[in-house]
Amino acid sequence: MTAGSVTPAAAAAPAAAQAPAIRIRGLRKVFGATVAVSGVNLDVPVGAVLGVLGPNGSGKTTMIRMLLALSRPTAGTVELLGSPIPGAAGVVLPHVGALVEGPGFHPFLSGLENLRRCAAAEPLLPSRAIPDAVQRALSRVGLTSAAGRRYRAYSLGMKQRLGLAAALLVPRRLVILDEPTNGLDPAGTRDVRTIIAELHAGGATVLVSSHLLTEVEATCTHVAVLDHGSLITAGSLAALLDGAAPALDVLTPDSAVAMQALRAAGIGAAVRPAGVRVELAGTDPPAVVALLVGAGVAVHEVQRRRTGLDELFAQLTERNSQ
C-alpha cells in the first residue's frame, strides 16, 4: 500500500475495477508565498469512511474546498464519482452532501425556513417531496423541537446540526464533513457517529475531517494524515495501526527471567507493570511465547498490542517535522 492510495483491506473482485469515489493527483494550492497543499495524490474507494487528520494549518480544509469546486487548484486534478472537478461540478455535486467550515444560513429565518430554502435548491428533490425531506432531515439531526426558532438564536452545536441536515436532505453517494462535531455536546457527537455509520451501511462514501482522534478511530475505515500541506500516509485504519511498532504484551510474574531470555535472543523488550512488552520486529508471537516458556517463564496471558490512533498520529507528525 502506498501513502498516496487508500484501498479497501479486503475488496471484492468487481469492486477492484470500480473507479474511486475521490481521485486526487498532484493537487497543489498556493496562496502567495504560502504552500497550503503540496502535491497530494489520494484515491478513496467507494464505500469507505475516510478520516482526514492533521494539525491546524495542515491543509485539510483547503483540500476539501478544492474537492467541492469552492477553490481552484494551483496545479493538479480532482475527480469526484468518476468525473472531473470543477468541469463536471454541475452534474456531480447534486450527489454530494457537504458541511465545510461551519454552516451559513439566514439569521432571521427559522431553522425550518432555512432548510426549506436549501431543499428548494436541490436538483434531485421534487417540489412535492420537500416537506417530507425537510422533516426527515430535522428529525435525523435532532432539531425537530427547535425547527421554529430563528437561526440567530441557535447555539453553535445547533447550527452545526442544521448544516448537517442540509447535507442530508437527499440520499448522497458522497458526503464530505469538515469538523462535523464542532460545538456539539457528547450526545450530538454520538448522533454524528450514528449518522456516519448509517451512511456507510447504505453504501455512501464519507470523508470526515476531524481533530478528534477517538471519533475517527471509532467511525472510519480509512485514514489520511496531512501535515504542512503534504500527505504523510494513507491507508486502511486497521493496517496502519497494526503496522505501527507491533508489540506483544506478556503478563507474567517472571519479568526479570523473561527480559534475560529475550535479550539473549536479540529481541527488544521492556518491563511493564504486570510483565513485559516485546517488540515483534523480526519475530512473531508464537516464537516469543515458545522462547519464554522454554526459559521457564510463567506466561499467564499474551495480547497483541495495537497502537492507538493518537499514538500513531503523534509518531507520524513528529517524524515529518524532523
Secondary structure, 3 states (H helix, E strand, C coil): CCCCCCCCCCCCHHHHCCCCCEEEEEEEEEECCEEEEEEEEEEECCCCEEEEECCCCCCHHHHHHHHCCCCCCCEEEEEECCEEECCCHHHHHHHEEEECCCCCCCCCCEHHHHHHHHHHCCCCCCHHHHHHHHHHHHHHCCCHHHCCCEHHHCCHHHHHHHHHHHHCCCCCCEEEEECCCCCCCHHHHHHHHHHHHHHHHCCCEEEEECCCHHHHHHHCCEEEEEECCEEEEEEEHHHHHHHCCCEEEEECCCHHHHHHHHHHCCCCEEEECCEEEEECCCCCHHHHHHHHHHCCCCCCEEEEECCCHHHHHHHHHHHHHC
